[in-house]
Amino acid sequence: MAAVHVAVGVLLDEQGNILISRRASAAHQGGLWEFPGGKVEPGESVERALARELREELGIGFAASQPLLLVPFNYGDKAVLLDVHLVTELAGEARGLEGQPLRWVSADELSRYEFPAANTPIVSAVRQHLAHASSST
């Protein structure tokens, strides 16, 4: 089965909080929390897909992003390749344009939310990145 290429954004605000949203209950892995993003269309770059998805889902733009990690994952019924980027310098205020609940949480608070299994390495990478960033300042 071919993996679905997904652009994922770990959105950081100026205080270092991270935006998460809840998946629609009818969606694959519905009801769980996730980092915003969506499918990369054929011929589309990850950065362009991420910009499109954040505009469509949240009504925001961004000025900067950097690759964080790639997560290949097979759920059995669906395979994904999560192409994860840290996103900073947000433009606009995030709103759940598809009716999805949103939360800004600290890295420590991420463990209070249930994420799809493919997101476990993202949570670890985000915590590690933010811990390293705070120890460097």
N, C-alpha and C positions, 0 to 999 in steps of 0.2 A: 504494500500500500504506500502510495506517495505521501510524503509529509506535507502538510499545509504550512507554508511559510508565513509567519506572523510577526509583524512589527510590534514590539512591546515598549511602552514608555514608563520608566520610573521617574515620575515627576516630582521634583524637589522644590519646595518653596524657600523663601529667604531664611526661614528658621530651621531648615533641614527636615521639615515634615514631608511625608510621602503621600501622594494621592492614591487611594484605592477605590474601586467601585464594585458593586455586587452584580454578578451575572444574572440575567433574566432567568426565571425558573424553567422556561421552556428550552433554553440554550443548552448545548453540550456543557456538562459540569455546572448546570444551572444552580443558582442560589449561593454559590461560593463567591468569595471575594477575589479580585484580580487587579492586576496593573492594567491601565488602559492601553488600547491598541487594537489591531485587527489585521486581517489578511492582506498580504502584499500581492497586488494584482500583477499579471504577466507584463513584463517590460517596465515595471515601476521599481524605483530604488526604495530601500528600506526607509531612508529619511523622508522621501516624498510620501510613502504610505503612512508613516507615523504622523506627518503633518496633516494629511487628509483625515485620518482617523480621529485625531485629537480635535480637529475642527468640527467634524460631523458628530462625534460623541459628546464633546465637552464645550464646544464653542470657543476654543482657545488656540493660540499660536505659541511659538517659542522661538527664541533667538539662538539657543545653543543646545547641542546634544553630543554625547560621546558614547561609543559602544561600551557595553558593560560585559556581556557574555552571550554565548549561543547555547541554547538548551534544546537538544533533540529529545523527544519523549514520545513513547508509544503507549496509548491508553488501551490498546487492544482493539477498540472500535474506531479509533482515530489516531493518526500520527501527526505530530506537530514539530516544527522547528521554530522555537521562539528566539527571535533576534532582538535582544534587549539593549536598550539605550538609556543612559541617564539623561534627563531632560531638565534644563534650567532656563532661567531668564524667560519665564512665562509671560505671555501677552494676553490679558483678559482674565476674567474670573471664571473658573471651571463651574459648569452647570451640567447636570445629568439630562442632556437633551433627548435621551431615549427613555427617560423615566427611571433610570438607574440611581440608586442611592450612592452617594459619594461620602468619603471620609478622608480628612487629612490626619495622619497618625505619625507618631515618632517611630523610629526603627525598633525600639523596644516594644512598642504596642503591636507590631505586626503579628507577634505570636498569639495574640488574642483573637485573631480572625482565621477562619478556615479557608484555605486556598486550594485550587486544583493541585494535584501532585506535581505537575510540571513546573509549578511556581516555587517549589521548595528551594531549588538552587538560587532563584532570584532573591528570595528573602535573605538567604545566607550571604550572597554577594553584596546586597545593599547594606546589610549590617556591617560587613567587613569594610566596605568602601567608606561608609560614614565614620566608623571607628578610626580608620586610618587617617581620614581627612581631619578629624578633630584632634588627633594626636600630633598632626603636623603643624597645627597652628599654635 
